[in-house]
Amino acid sequence: MSKKAKLSQIHNQLNQKVAEKTISKSTQDINPAHGSKGDFFKITVTMSGDMLSALKEFGIKRKMQRKKGADTSSIIREAVQNFLDSQDN
């Protein structure tokens, strides 16, 4: 299978999975317990070194305060959810 065909297949599968899921903000925990992320999709994000450093520093501060969601993925999920919530208004 060619690379283009494989990418097209992945794109179609992703669209189908997204269409099948009805996401309710009140029922879906954006930061579930470790091992409970079967419905999540892995993505790649490109950002500046300064932004990544600030993000990791924020995570370290959160961890030192013994708060949950100190990992980079949790912080990014929260930021995206806050952004999407702000767009609803």
C-alpha positions as CSV (number, residue, x, y, z in Angstrom):
1,M,0.0,0.0,0.0
2,S,1.4,3.4,-0.9
3,K,2.1,6.0,1.7
4,K,-0.7,8.2,0.2
5,A,-3.2,5.4,0.3
6,K,-2.2,4.5,3.9
7,L,-2.6,8.2,5.0
8,S,-6.0,8.3,3.3
9,Q,-7.1,5.1,5.1
10,I,-5.9,6.5,8.5
11,H,-7.7,9.8,7.8
12,N,-11.0,7.9,7.0
13,Q,-10.7,5.7,10.1
14,L,-10.1,8.8,12.3
15,N,-13.1,10.6,10.8
16,Q,-15.2,7.5,11.4
17,K,-14.1,7.2,15.0
18,V,-14.7,10.9,15.7
19,A,-18.1,10.7,14.1
20,E,-19.1,7.7,16.2
21,K,-18.2,9.4,19.5
22,T,-20.5,11.9,21.1
23,I,-18.4,13.8,23.6
24,S,-20.2,15.2,26.6
25,K,-18.1,17.7,28.6
26,S,-19.9,16.7,31.8
27,T,-19.2,13.0,31.4
28,Q,-15.7,12.8,29.9
29,D,-12.8,13.4,32.2
30,I,-10.1,15.1,30.2
31,N,-7.5,13.7,32.5
32,P,-8.5,10.2,33.4
33,A,-6.4,7.8,35.5
34,H,-3.3,6.2,33.9
35,G,-4.4,3.3,31.7
36,S,-7.9,4.7,31.1
37,K,-7.2,6.6,27.9
38,G,-8.4,4.0,25.3
39,D,-10.6,6.5,23.5
40,F,-7.8,9.1,23.2
41,F,-5.8,9.8,20.1
42,K,-2.1,10.4,20.1
43,I,-1.0,13.6,18.3
44,T,2.2,15.5,17.6
45,V,2.5,19.2,18.4
46,T,5.3,21.5,17.3
47,M,6.1,24.4,19.6
48,S,9.1,26.7,20.4
49,G,11.7,25.6,22.9
50,D,10.7,28.5,25.2
51,M,7.1,27.4,25.2
52,L,8.0,23.8,25.9
53,S,10.3,24.8,28.8
54,A,7.5,26.9,30.3
55,L,5.1,24.0,29.9
56,K,7.5,21.6,31.7
57,E,8.2,24.1,34.4
58,F,4.5,24.5,35.0
59,G,4.2,20.8,35.3
60,I,7.0,20.6,37.8
61,K,5.4,23.3,39.9
62,R,2.1,21.4,39.8
63,K,3.8,18.2,40.8
64,M,5.6,19.9,43.7
65,Q,2.2,21.1,44.9
66,R,1.0,17.4,44.7
67,K,-1.7,18.4,42.2
68,K,-3.0,15.9,39.6
69,G,-2.4,16.4,35.9
70,A,1.2,17.5,36.2
71,D,2.3,15.7,33.0
72,T,2.6,17.6,29.7
73,S,-0.3,15.8,28.0
74,S,-2.7,16.7,30.8
75,I,-1.7,20.3,30.8
76,I,-2.2,20.5,27.0
77,R,-5.6,18.8,27.2
78,E,-6.7,21.2,29.8
79,A,-5.5,24.2,27.8
80,V,-7.3,22.9,24.6
81,Q,-10.5,22.2,26.6
82,N,-10.4,25.7,28.1
83,F,-9.9,27.2,24.6
84,L,-12.7,25.2,23.1
85,D,-15.0,26.2,26.0
86,S,-14.2,29.9,25.5
87,Q,-15.2,29.5,21.8
88,D,-18.7,28.3,22.7
89,N,-19.6,31.8,24.1
